[in-house]
Amino acid sequence: MQLALAPHFSETGLMNDVTNWKVPKWPFLLGDALLMVFGYFFVLHSPLPFRHWGIAAGCVAAGAILGVIPFILDYRAMGKALEVNALGAVAEKIQNLEKLAAQISSATKEWTNAQVQAEKTSTVAKEVADRMAEEIRLFSEFMKKMNDSEKATLRLEVEKLRRGELDWLQVLVHILDHVFALHTAAMHSGDVKFAAPITTFQNACRDTARRLGLTPFVVEPDAPFDAEQHQVAGSKETPPAGAVVAETMGLGYTFQGRLLRPALVRLRDWNAPAETPAEKPTAAASPAPGNAGDEFSLESPG
């Protein structure tokens, strides 16, 4: 690297080139050769060369010194050239320090501006986050109130539906009880022509009720008493083991597979003595319409 003054001072510019700082060696080598030749002839032509060996040794030593001197001078010259080059590099770097300082100052200003903008952005982001949190809180409260209101409305509607379901179940059960009482009276009358259409009417009513999920059932005579599905008419006492049903006094009902009301039955040899084949039931023995419904109430389907 050359100094900045090299274009104006050519000699100084040449000094920066290490190859231009070589000392001419031929004078030293010539002197070295002359001294060696002189010492050689002195030893050959001197009558007593061993007495004057110092002269020959001095010539050889002087020649060796002359041979080394140019290399020493080259080494020193190269060191100087390196120093000059180093000084030139330092001078150029010093010239660039102002530019570097200006760049550092500009970068510092830019960093300061960026920091200020970042602080402003952080403040705005925090405000936005706070507003969003407040909006979320208000929205959550609103949704909670709406959910509570909807739940209360749905609960009220469900209660209304359950009450309405219980009402129409009670009405339908009372109708079926009256139809059953009418059919029982017709069967006890002994008139087949009169009982046949009533039986058909009762079956049609039961099929209609089954479509709504209400299933009436009758206990067959001589069937074992089941405390879960049967209830003794006119008595709350537990019948003895092995009791047998003699007659169904009131229909039992299941709603959607769940027992709604047990069947009202009369047990054989429990409320009355066993019937003989000669005895024939009369219409007075049939339950009056509505009596079965008055024995016990329906269970709530809900």
LUMBA-595242 format. One record per residue (C-alpha): residue number from 0; residue in one letter; z, x, y. Coordinates in pm, whole numbers, plus 50000, padded with zeros to 5 digits. Each point is the difference from the previous one (the first is absolute). Example, Ala and Ser with C-alpha at 12.3 -4.5 7.8 and 13.67 -1.06 7.14 Angstrom:
2
ATOM   resi   resn      c3      c1      c2
ATOM      0      a   50780   51230   49550
ATOM      1      s   49934   50137   50344
This chain:
302
ATOM   resi   resn      c3      c1      c2
ATOM      0      m   50000   50000   50000
ATOM      1      q   49900   50147   50337
ATOM      2      l   50176   49988   50334
ATOM      3      a   49886   49751   50265
ATOM      4      l   49882   50291   50221
ATOM      5      a   49761   50135   49738
ATOM      6      p   49686   49840   50149
ATOM      7      h   50073   50174   50336
ATOM      8      f   50124   50335   49865
ATOM      9      s   49781   50119   49716
ATOM     10      e   50208   50307   49929
ATOM     11      t   50311   49793   49956
ATOM     12      g   49805   49766   49780
ATOM     13      l   49886   50290   49781
ATOM     14      m   50358   50112   49966
ATOM     15      n   50084   49675   49824
ATOM     16      d   49766   50099   49714
ATOM     17      v   50191   50219   49755
ATOM     18      t   49680   50166   49875
ATOM     19      n   49929   50134   50351
ATOM     20      w   50331   50191   50011
ATOM     21      k   49899   50275   49750
ATOM     22      v   50045   50363   50109
ATOM     23      p   49696   50230   49932
ATOM     24      k   50091   50211   49697
ATOM     25      w   49721   50260   49991
ATOM     26      p   50163   50241   50253
ATOM     27      f   50322   50003   49796
ATOM     28      l   49816   50037   49674
ATOM     29      l   49789   50282   50148
ATOM     30      g   50312   50181   50119
ATOM     31      d   50156   49947   49660
ATOM     32      a   49696   50149   49828
ATOM     33      l   49992   50301   50237
ATOM     34      l   50364   50074   49937
ATOM     35      m   49952   49973   49625
ATOM     36      v   49696   50232   50014
ATOM     37      f   50189   50245   50219
ATOM     38      g   50293   50008   49760
ATOM     39      y   49764   50046   49705
ATOM     40      f   49820   50296   50163
ATOM     41      f   50326   50146   50114
ATOM     42      v   50128   50005   49642
ATOM     43      l   49676   50146   49867
ATOM     44      h   49947   50271   50261
ATOM     45      s   50355   50095   50083
ATOM     46      p   50109   50328   49832
ATOM     47      l   50352   49867   49952
ATOM     48      p   49973   49619   49989
ATOM     49      f   50341   49951   49842
ATOM     50      r   50174   50176   50282
ATOM     51      h   49833   49767   50252
ATOM     52      w   50013   49680   49791
ATOM     53      g   50163   49820   50288
ATOM     54      i   49670   50009   50193
ATOM     55      a   49811   49844   49713
ATOM     56      a   50276   49744   49946
ATOM     57      g   50002   49921   50373
ATOM     58      c   49622   49942   49997
ATOM     59      v   50033   49762   49702
ATOM     60      a   50295   49815   50159
ATOM     61      a   49821   49975   50334
ATOM     62      g   49687   49870   49825
ATOM     63      a   50203   49740   49811
ATOM     64      i   50166   49888   50321
ATOM     65      l   49661   49973   50174
ATOM     66      g   49874   49792   49706
ATOM     67      v   50294   49757   50020
ATOM     68      i   50013   49964   50379
ATOM     69      p   49694   49764   50033
ATOM     70      f   50142   49760   49743
ATOM     71      i   50336   49997   50177
ATOM     72      l   49823   49931   50328
ATOM     73      d   49801   49718   49833
ATOM     74      y   50322   49847   49872
ATOM     75      r   50156   50012   50347
ATOM     76      a   49685   49861   50155
ATOM     77      m   49995   49712   49751
ATOM     78      g   50367   49926   50077
ATOM     79      k   49921   49989   50371
ATOM     80      a   49704   49773   49933
ATOM     81      l   50220   49765   49800
ATOM     82      e   50254   49997   50281
ATOM     83      v   49727   49923   50251
ATOM     84      n   49868   49719   49778
ATOM     85      a   50349   49860   49960
ATOM     86      l   50052   50011   50377
ATOM     87      g   49668   49819   50047
ATOM     88      a   50100   49727   49754
ATOM     89      v   50335   49965   50176
ATOM     90      a   49826   49973   50336
ATOM     91      e   49767   49731   49869
ATOM     92      k   50291   49811   49848
ATOM     93      i   50187   50024   50328
ATOM     94      q   49701   49847   50175
ATOM     95      n   50010   49711   49754
ATOM     96      l   50372   49939   50052
ATOM     97      e   49936   49790   50311
ATOM     98      k   49756   49780   49811
ATOM     99      l   50249   49971   49718
ATOM    100      a   50279   49914   50241
ATOM    101      a   49780   49734   50160
ATOM    102      q   49921   49854   49660
ATOM    103      i   50368   50000   49905
ATOM    104      s   50087   49824   50326
ATOM    105      s   49727   49742   49941
ATOM    106      a   50119   49945   49642
ATOM    107      t   50358   49960   50124
ATOM    108      k   49889   49737   50251
ATOM    109      e   49802   49819   49736
ATOM    110      w   50298   50009   49766
ATOM    111      t   50224   49863   50274
ATOM    112      n   49755   49719   50069
ATOM    113      a   49974   49925   49629
ATOM    114      q   50378   49990   49973
ATOM    115      v   50025   49760   50294
ATOM    116      q   49732   49777   49851
ATOM    117      a   50176   50011   49663
ATOM    118      e   50327   49893   50161
ATOM    119      k   49824   49713   50174
ATOM    120      t   49831   49898   49675
ATOM    121      s   50332   50018   49815
ATOM    122      t   50166   49781   50264
ATOM    123      v   49722   49742   49983
ATOM    124      a   50006   50004   49619
ATOM    125      k   50375   49947   50001
ATOM    126      e   49965   49705   50237
ATOM    127      v   49727   49851   49781
ATOM    128      a   50215   50050   49690
ATOM    129      d   50296   49832   50171
ATOM    130      r   49783   49705   50103
ATOM    131      m   49859   49972   49649
ATOM    132      a   50351   50008   49851
ATOM    133      e   50108   49725   50239
ATOM    134      e   49692   49792   49915
ATOM    135      i   50066   50049   49629
ATOM    136      r   50362   49892   50044
ATOM    137      l   49900   49688   50193
ATOM    138      f   49729   49921   49747
ATOM    139      s   50244   50046   49712
ATOM    140      e   50249   49765   50166
ATOM    141      f   49725   49746   50060
ATOM    142      m   49880   50022   49639
ATOM    143      k   50359   49966   49876
ATOM    144      k   50049   49686   50208
ATOM    145      m   49669   49862   49876
ATOM    146      n   50093   50077   49639
ATOM    147      d   50339   49838   50041
ATOM    148      s   49838   49695   50157
ATOM    149      e   49737   49979   49727
ATOM    150      k   50262   50044   49729
ATOM    151      a   50211   49724   50152
ATOM    152      t   49694   49773   50023
ATOM    153      l   49896   50078   49644
ATOM    154      r   50356   49946   49876
ATOM    155      l   50008   49662   50173
ATOM    156      e   49662   49907   49856
ATOM    157      v   50110   50105   49651
ATOM    158      e   50315   49790   50033
ATOM    159      k   49790   49705   50113
ATOM    160      l   49764   50048   49707
ATOM    161      r   50292   50020   49758
ATOM    162      r   50155   49684   50143
ATOM    163      g   49664   49825   49984
ATOM    164      e   49948   50122   49643
ATOM    165      l   50343   49871   49899
ATOM    166      d   49930   49668   50169
ATOM    167      w   49670   49938   49824
ATOM    168      l   50148   50122   49672
ATOM    169      q   50281   49748   50033
ATOM    170      v   49754   49723   50084
ATOM    171      l   49775   50092   49706
ATOM    172      v   50297   50023   49763
ATOM    173      h   50125   49657   50108
ATOM    174      i   49652   49855   49943
ATOM    175      l   49979   50155   49654
ATOM    176      d   50353   49877   49921
ATOM    177      h   49899   49645   50093
ATOM    178      v   49682   50027   49794
ATOM    179      f   50205   50129   49705
ATOM    180      a   50248   49714   50037
ATOM    181      l   49712   49754   50014
ATOM    182      h   49842   50156   49689
ATOM    183      t   50333   49993   49814
ATOM    184      a   50048   49633   50083
ATOM    185      a   49646   49924   49886
ATOM    186      m   50055   50181   49669
ATOM    187      h   50327   49811   49943
ATOM    188      s   49827   49671   50066
ATOM    189      g   49798   50036   49679
ATOM    190      d   49677   49880   50164
ATOM    191      v   49738   50262   49906
ATOM    192      k   49732   49858   50227
ATOM    193      f   50241   50012   50293
ATOM    194      a   50133   50351   49921
ATOM    195      a   49660   50171   49942
ATOM    196      p   49873   49993   50364
ATOM    197      i   50344   50107   50126
ATOM    198      t   49991   50296   49757
ATOM    199      t   49656   50095   50130
ATOM    200      f   50124   49968   50359
ATOM    201      q   50302   50220   49926
ATOM    202      n   49781   50270   49840
ATOM    203      a   49769   49997   50301
ATOM    204      c   50298   50039   50236
ATOM    205      r   50135   50291   49794
ATOM    206      d   49660   50176   49998
ATOM    207      t   49983   49968   50377
ATOM    208      a   50351   50145   50033
ATOM    209      r   49910   50291   49770
ATOM    210      r   49719   50099   50238
ATOM    211      l   50264   50045   50268
ATOM    212      g   50215   50214   49770
ATOM    213      l   50251   49727   49915
ATOM    214      t   50025   49943   49623
ATOM    215      p   50214   49715   49862
ATOM    216      f   50123   50022   49641
ATOM    217      v   50160   49758   49752
ATOM    218      v   50242   50099   49724
ATOM    219      e   49890   49884   49660
ATOM    220      p   50250   49791   49799
ATOM    221      d   50212   50192   49748
ATOM    222      a   49940   50324   50193
ATOM    223      p   50298   50239   50026
ATOM    224      f   50191   49978   50326
ATOM    225      d   49929   50290   50239
ATOM    226      a   50259   50036   50274
ATOM    227      e   49755   50190   50224
ATOM    228      q   49725   49733   49994
ATOM    229      h   50194   49683   49910
ATOM    230      q   50277   49803   50167
ATOM    231      v   50201   49721   49840
ATOM    232      a   49969   49666   50181
ATOM    233      g   50329   49867   50140
ATOM    234      s   50210   50297   49883
ATOM    235      k   50078   50347   50126
ATOM    236      e   50179   50114   49686
ATOM    237      t   49844   50267   49782
ATOM    238      p   49861   49841   49683
ATOM    239      p   50108   50143   49664
ATOM    240      a   49791   50252   49815
ATOM    241      g   49713   49851   49803
ATOM    242      a   49962   49700   50230
ATOM    243      v   49665   49823   49970
ATOM    244      v   49805   49816   50269
ATOM    245      a   49954   49631   49930
ATOM    246      e   49799   49895   50305
ATOM    247      t   49871   50135   50333
ATOM    248      m   50148   49804   50288
ATOM    249      g   49841   50201   50281
ATOM    250      l   49716   50250   50024
ATOM    251      g   50060   50371   50035
ATOM    252      y   49784   50205   50237
ATOM    253      t   49879   50356   50038
ATOM    254      f   49829   50125   50314
ATOM    255      q   49764   50296   49962
ATOM    256      g   50170   50103   49676
ATOM    257      r   50357   49976   50133
ATOM    258      l   50243   49726   49898
ATOM    259      l   50034   49754   50285
ATOM    260      r   50213   49728   49834
ATOM    261      p   50127   49966   49640
ATOM    262      a   49912   49694   49797
ATOM    263      l   50255   49716   49988
ATOM    264      v   50062   49913   49635
ATOM    265      r   50219   49784   49779
ATOM    266      l   50147   50169   49693
ATOM    267      r   50006   49848   49656
ATOM    268      d   50351   49896   49892
ATOM    269      w   50134   50123   50335
ATOM    270      n   49993   49712   50250
ATOM    271      a   49923   49720   49750
ATOM    272      p   49989   49947   49620
ATOM    273      a   49678   50091   49818
ATOM    274      e   49724   49738   50011
ATOM    275      t   49901   49824   49678
ATOM    276      p   49641   49928   49917
ATOM    277      a   50075   49629   50045
ATOM    278      e   50106   50052   50360
ATOM    279      k   49728   49975   50261
ATOM    280      p   50050   50124   50356
ATOM    281      t   49958   49745   50272
ATOM    282      a   49882   50034   50356
ATOM    283      a   50360   49988   50121
ATOM    284      a   50067   50337   49833
ATOM    285      s   49735   50180   50205
ATOM    286      p   50115   50189   50309
ATOM    287      a   49947   49828   50330
ATOM    288      p   49749   50160   50236
ATOM    289      g   50169   50266   50204
ATOM    290      n   50310   50028   49783
ATOM    291      a   49885   50330   49851
ATOM    292      g   49949   50143   50345
ATOM    293      d   50347   49891   50103
ATOM    294      e   50162   50183   49705
ATOM    295      f   49930   50344   50148
ATOM    296      s   49793   50152   50278
ATOM    297      l   49717   50249   49993
ATOM    298      e   50054   50371   50030
ATOM    299      s   49834   50164   50298
ATOM    300      p   49670   50171   49892
ATOM    301      g   50055   50287   50242
